[in-house]
Every structure is written in structure tokens, then in C-alpha cells.
Amino acid sequence: MFIYLSKKIAIPNNVKLRCISWNTDQGWIACGGESGLLKVLRLDGTTSKDVKGKKEGGPPGGNLSLNQTLEGHNGAVICVCWNNAFQKLTTSDEFGLIIVWMLHKGMWFEEMINNRNKSVVKDMKWTSNGEKICIIYEDGAVIVGSVDGNRLWGKELGMELALVEWSPDGRLLLFATPQGDCHVYDGNGNGVAKVPLYCNEGYAGASRIIGVEWYDGVEGYAEPNCPVLAICLDNGRMQLMRYESDDNAVCIDTGIKPVKVKWNMNGTILAVAGFQMSSAVADGRELWMVQFYNHNGEHMRTLRVPGGGISGISWEGNGLRLALAVDSYVYFANVRPDYKWGYFCNTLVYAFNRPDRAEHCVMFWDTKNNDKYPKYVRKLVAIQAFGDFCVLATKGENPGEHILILCNAIGSPVDSKYIEVEPKYLAITNYHVIAANDEVVYVWQFRTSFSKVLSTDINAVKRKDVREKMFSVDDANPALSDRSPESFRNMTTQTTDPIACITACDSVLMIGRASGVVNRYSLPHLTLDAQHVLRCRPQMLALNCNLSKMSVIDINGVLTFFDLTAKAAGGGANTVGEHLSFERKDAWDMRWADDNPELFAMMEKTRMYIFRGLDPEEPVTSSAYLCSFHDLEISAAFLDDIMQQPDQPDLEFMVMYETRSLRDTRELLKSASVDDAYAFVDSNPHPRLWRNLAEHALEALDFTTADKAFVRCADYQGIQFVKHLGKLDDKAKQRAEVAVYFKRFDEAEQLYMRMDRPDLAIDMRMRLGDWFKVERLIRESGGDDAQLLHAHNKIGQYYSDRHKWAKAAQYYAQAKNSEMLVECFYALEDFVALGRLMDALPDGSPLLSNIGEKFQSVGLCNEGVTAFLKAGDTKRAIDCCVLLNQWDQGVQLAQAHNFPQIEQLLAKYANHLLEKEKVMDAIELYRKANHSMEAARLLQDLARKCAAQKVHPMRVKKLYVLAALEIEKFRKRTLELAGPDKASAT
């Protein structure tokens, strides 16, 4: 997180401000001050994001779009309170006058007025839904009213009151007294309990509560069950609680005299305004500042504020700015949040909270194809990305347990590790993930598919200790001993010089410590190579591509550089480095170029600077976060805007900035000669510039210059392409090939057609796989029939890959591809068409067996048998009958084709049914196979068994009749086979 003062607005006549409040939904700012001063201001850009303005140079929210003075108060306005839901403003002055203001046609007008005339209003708060307001008076009177102006209830509490706060659900009220007590009341004014102030235990003097802030949870929570209630006292003590009776509060000693406290819009940052007495000045001048803490009470940043006193603070609705009422001025501080994000493989990965879910939503956004892959992760701590992977650090289910999850560009987990080191600092390289807390470092050499292929030696199974190491930052040399996580033991005493930041590349690990010492380790052996000494406490470190320099951003936002190649004084062999005198203030992000050790980009307030060496180019106004710096182009993301609608990120929020040398080269290529451009690129060499020159020379068919430029940028394919162009004898053909090289395929096609060479156009489209245009070109030019059939086949494959089977069948039919037609008809379940195709195929075709299997799989026995018989496979036809339980047809086929095995199979299956006591199924089997005597025998046995068991006589009778009918069927069939003469004689 980084914060800096960006704007100051003066109040006319030097009227001192007493309070300030920023409407979180619409962006209005209400300022109250002495002599009845009440102003409503509005800054440009507070409600909608003007991305175009950001790109073109105008900082958002620079000018006032509304500056209205509201008249009605005579005394000093000491309390202003917005109702965001109903667009109302409630104000109160030192005489107890309360006015409710309403918006009408863009201006604010008085709607209601009230004056109790007994005491002064000390505080008032609306519920989070805007339905109710609680007003407290100094004498202990409490009034709760509705948004339409009706009093719901009023009560005299019998004690002095100073502050009030609603619970997020509007069911509880917290009242703070000037004596430093905090009481809990229900929504009807009945006392419930007293909030214990653990943070004030052991303090002897008097103290009072200066702030009670309860985050309402509307924007979701940073993590499940995190602190949301902040109570701050004027002695500098503060406690963060999960609920009003939390006995495990986070206690903080701010070290200042606080006056105001305020949560940001999503409960992740708490701003505490106060002052310290300067010991350096004889008169004991007050030094005013704002301290920022996260939801766990960890100090993040301190902002020094000029002036004689802060009388109010308020956050903007998106949490990117903080308004401060200081004397007779309104200061605005810009906040650059520490988002959980990373960028790799053209993928932006970022995390955000949903109000309806406890988990973090981690979005993997492919910025090239605009594909989005949301994943939900519990208790996310940090995200880092590099190369082909990103790592997500989360808290485990058990205390002290953390998980590192390695993910690819679509969010699929590749590998994971359970560790016992809190990943307070996280880094990733192509081969390692490094996690560290204040004193322990964990190094994990992760396994990718490439590394698994390489690890073929027999000792690969013993590499667990090599792949994971843990060591203390105070270890003299971690490489000399066993540092596996299983053998690591924490030191009994904590380090006096904790870790402040880490960075790493493939071969080097840098660990910055609070004292300014930077330990340099080699990877993967973790040998302590050197210790460099900085003149500041580092907060962000980064290494350039050849490890010659290291950038350092300290806790005050000052960017400096450390020369890692400088030798020790006196010409010693040890390399100790040198902290360069160059520095830039108010820096909050920087990125080295991947391919040039002298190029880097940095963010300074709302400007981006590109440096070559230590010489800056002209700045670009931007608030984007730097993603990558490659080929003289900087990719950046407007994360502030993306986080407003994180579910639907817009490609507008990804921008590309070019370096001056790239822009100048393009201008020279447009306006000057090729020789001048060559001389300029030769004086500012970079592969990207040589490539641009080569491409320009190709456009002009200047193959000599193009060849030289391709050689300078080491583009072997480009060199071969220039040689290929030199062999062509036609300028038009050369232009067409150049158009293909630049992927202007339509232009190349037109050039080929003008040359009356449709064959070359068809060949180009075939190489591209654009088979629809191949078909069109063949039809227009009367091409080869074989090529047309091939194109139809490819188009059919295009549709079948997308499961558009009807379209695929049309083109496969034109291509006469019967094999794929079978698959299409089967997928379409068009078995009539499949039957027609079967009839059209010649006998013995191998496809007939495939068609038979298709029919068999859906239970069409007759069609399947026909296909198998046409294929000449009688056995499979009989098997089809058996599988589909068509035994009569199977027996007929077996008898017709002399397959005696069918009788054995029939008997075996019948015995199986009888063993399972499925007698009726066995009878039905024999009946279907026309084995009437066996069916009759089983029916007779069943009838006797039923008679013995004294079953109903009618059932026994029916069984005997069925047995007789089967015998009669056998007799008739026997006589038919014997011939008509024997039948008449009988």
C-alpha cells in the first residue's frame, strides 16, 4: 500500500473546518465548520471511471463539479452524516439545530428541521440500510427516528454521551461516554452489556473514546470472522473486535494521540488520524499524521499531514482516496492499495471478495482472448505470478498451517504444498516458490511436466529434501547443513533484524531485512554469496535481467538503485556493491525490462516514467499497475477500475505503453529515409527496433536492408524468408508473399488472383486451414476435383469437431466419405439414413461391420443382423441375436449356416437362469428359440411343484394348458417338416 497527498481545497475566509463526510455512493463531500459553514463539494470522476481521460493525461477527480454552500446553521457545524440509500444529508451545529437536506435537480435544499433546545448534539448515525437514524445529545438523551422524519422512540439514559454507532444489522447500538466507557443497547433502547476495553488495561490515567467504527460488511469481508469493530481511545490505545463481546480482541498501541478513526469501504484498511509532540522543536509543536492498519491490526503506512490539526477524515466510496479536514483546507490523499494480483502468460489473475460468499474469488482473465476462469479459494493470503505459473498462498484449516497452490493460466492446480511458515512475503521464479515470515524462509523447487521428464535418474525418489528447504535468516550458510522442513527447528530467540521483503530470479534469492542488510543466496543450493548494505529499510526489491542492478523502494516510497557489480574499496575480490545516489520520491511500483538491463518503468504518484539507464523519458499520466515490460512495450492494468466490476473485466482496462525509441523509430520510418532509420536504430539497438526496420524494408521490397536487420535481431526465419523472396522473379508475387508474412491474407489472395494464379491462393488458404475459402476459390476457378473433395472433408471435420453433425453430414456426403457419414448419422440418431447408407455399400465392405455394431448398440437387431450378414460375418450376426435376446432368429441363422454352437450356448444360458431360480425366464427363452419340448417340460415341472405347494388350482391348470400348447406347437412343426403325405396319413 502507498498513500500520498494529491490535492488541497481552500475554504473561503479561512473558516476552520470541524467535520467532513464523503458520500460513498454518489461522491458528494459535506464539510462543516465555524460560523455555520456548510458546503457540499463534488469532484470529477468520483462516481464513474473515465478511462479515456486517464490514458490521455487528466488525473481523475481533478476539478470541482459542484461547490454549493448550504445556509441554515448559525453556530459551528460539528456533525454531518450521509444517508447513502435515500440521498439525504443530516447536519447539526453547536446549538443543537438539526437539518435534513434533500437533493432536487442537482442542488441541495432544506427538507426538515429540528431543535431540542436543551442540549447539544454530540453524534448521529444512520443504519447501513438508511432506514433509521440515532441522534445522541450531551445530556444523555437518545432519539431514534425513521427516514421519513417520524420519531420511533426516545430515551434519557442518565449519563453523558459522546459517540454512537449502529451494529451492521441495525439491532444494537453502542454508546460511548466521555469517561471512556462503551455501552451496548438493543434497538429499543434497553441496556444489554458493557464493552470490555482490553486495550486500556494497565493504563492509570483518564482516557476517553474518540472513535467507534463498526464495518457493516456490505462489500464483503477480507476473510471469514475477521475484526470489524474498532474502538479507539485518546491515549493511543485501540482494539479491533469481531463483535461487541469478543474476548479475543486485537489490541494496538498507535503511539500517537488519536482524534478520528475510520474504516474504508470494504473493511480492509483502518485510518487513524492523530498527532505526536515533536521532541526536536523547542516549542513542542504537534506533528499531525494518519496511520493505516489492516483488518488484523498490522501497521501498513503513515502519512504526514501539514497544518495545525485534523478535525475529520472520510473515505471515498471506492477506497482510493481519503479526505482530510485540516484547519481551513480539505486535503485529498490518493491510496494505491496492495491488491492480491499477478500477471503471467497474458493472464491477469486477481482476487476479490463477494458479499454473498466467505471465500475469495480468484479470477484468471486471459487478456488476449478475453476468457475468464473464476475460482473460489478459502482464506487467501497472497498471489504471485511469474513465467508459466502463479502461486496462491492460503491459510490451512489447522492453526499455523498454510498452503501453497501452484496454478496454470486457467486456474487449474498443478501442485501444492502444506507449510508451517506464514507466507508474509512471497516470490516465484521459473523453478522455485519462496515464502517467508519475519525470520524463517521456505524454498520449494516445484515440479513441472518438463522437470519430470528430465528427472529420469534412479535418485529422483530421494529428492524430497532437495526440493524443499527451510532456514532461518540468521543462518550463516544454509547450504552446509540439512535444511529439510522435517529437520528444521525454530530458534529459541527471535531475530532482532526481521525480514522486510524478498525477491528472486532463477539463480538468485535476495532477502531484504529491516536494518537495510540484503542477503544474497544462490539458487537452488542456498549458498550465502554476499551481504549488501542499504541506507534505508527496503519494502520492495527487484532485479534486472542480467543481475547487475537491484531496485529498492523503501517504506517512504523512495526509489533507489544498488549496483551489484561494484567492487569493494581497495580493489578486493569480494563484490559488495554500491548504493547509487540516484533516487525518485513517491514511487509505488516499478518493473525492469525483460530484455534490456538498462530499461525500467516506474510509477510515481499518478505518472509513469520510463528510464533508459537513469535518464527519464517524458512522463505519461496513469494510475495503472505495471504487468510486464518486454520488446519496448509496457503492459499495464487499471486494477482500480477492474475491481469496481471484477466479474466482468473490460479489455479497455488493459493498456500498452511504448518507449520513446519505439515511437521515434516508427515516426522515422514514416517520414525519413530507410538509411536514416537504419542509423537511428544502429545508435539505439534493440531487437524490437531491428524487427520494425526489417518489416518496413519488407514492405518496400528492400531485401538488402531487411536481411541486415533480420541478422541484427537474430531472426533466422526472417533471414530465410528474405532469401526465399529473392528467388521469386515477379514483384507482384513478392508483394503477395510479404502480405502473407504480415498476415494480411485477404490482400495476398487478391494479389494472387490479379496475377491469374488461383492455385497459389488456394495453396495459401490450405496452409492456413481456411477450408471454406478453399472451397469457394476452387468453385470460382474450376479447380481440381480431388482438392474439392479434400476441402469438403476438412469442412466436415470442422463441423464434427464442434458437434454440428447435420452440417458435417452434408459435407461428408459431398466428399463421399462413408466412414464419417456413419459417425454423423449415429450421432444424429438418424438410423433410417444409416440403413440407406448400409444398402448403398457393396457386400463385404469393412464399414458394414461398424454399421452393424452401431445398430446392435441401440437394440436394432434386424438391421444389425442385415449389416453383419452383408459384411459376410455370420457369427457376429448370431452373436447380435444372442446379445439382444432374439433367440428364435439366432437359432434360425445358426441352423441355416450350420452353427451348432448355438445349441450349447442356449442350454448354458437356460441352466444359468434355472440356477438363479428364474424358471419363467428360462421357459420364455426356450419358447423364443422354438424349443417347445424343453419349454413344455419346464412348465409341467412348475405345475407339479405348484400343486404340491397347494397353490390356487386355476394357476396349476393354466400351467398344464400352457405345457400342452407347447407340445401341440412341437407336433405341428414336426408334421410340417415331415411333409404333406405323412401329415395326411396321421
Secondary structure, DSSP 8 states (H G I E B T S, - for coil): -EEEEEEEEE-GGG--EEEEEE-TTT-EEEEEEGGG-EEEEEETTSSS--HHHHHHT--TT-SEEEEEE-----S-EEEEEEETTTTEEEEEETT-EEEEEEEETTEEEEEEEEE-SSS-EEEEEE-TTSSEEEEEETTSEEEEEETTS-EEEEEE-SS---EEEE-TTSSEEEEE-TTS-EEEEETTS-EEEE---GGGTT--S---EEEEEE---TT--SSTT---EEEEETTSEEEEESSTT-SS-EEEE-SSEEEEEEE-TTSSEEEEEEEEE-SSSTT--EEEEEEEEETTS-EEEEEEE-SS-EEEEEE-TTSSEEEEEETTEEEEEEEE----EEEETTEEEEEEE-TT-SSEEEEEEETTTTEEEEEEETTEEEEEEETTEEEEEEE-SSTT-EEEEEE-TTS-EEEEEEESS--SEEEE-SSEEEEE-SSEEEEEE---HHHHHH--SGGGGG-HHHHEEEEETT-S-GGGS---TTT----SS--SS-EEEEEE-SSEEEEEETTSEEEEEETTT--EEEEEE-SS-EEEEEE-TTSSEEEEEETT--EEEEETT-B-TTS-SSB--EEEEEEESSEEEEEE-SS-TTEEEEEETTEEEEEETTEE---EE---EEEEEETTEEEEE-HHHHTTSTTS--GGGEEEEE-HHHHHHHHHHHHS-HHHHHHHHHHS--HHHHHHHHHHHHHTT-HHHHHHHHHHTT-HHHHHHHHHHHH---HHHHHHHHHHHTT-HHHHHHHHHHTT-HHHHHHHHHHHT-HHHHHHHHHHHT--HHHHHHHHHHHHHHHHHTT-HHHHHHHHHHTT-HHHHHHHHHHHT-HHHHHHHHHHS-TT-HHHHHHHHHHHHTT-HHHHHHHHHHTT-HHHHHHHHHHTT-HHHHHHHHHHTT-THHHHHHHHHHHHHHHTT-HHHHHHHHHHTT-HHHHHHHHHHHHHHHHHTT--HHHHHHHHHHHHHHHHHHHHHHHHHH-HHHHHH-
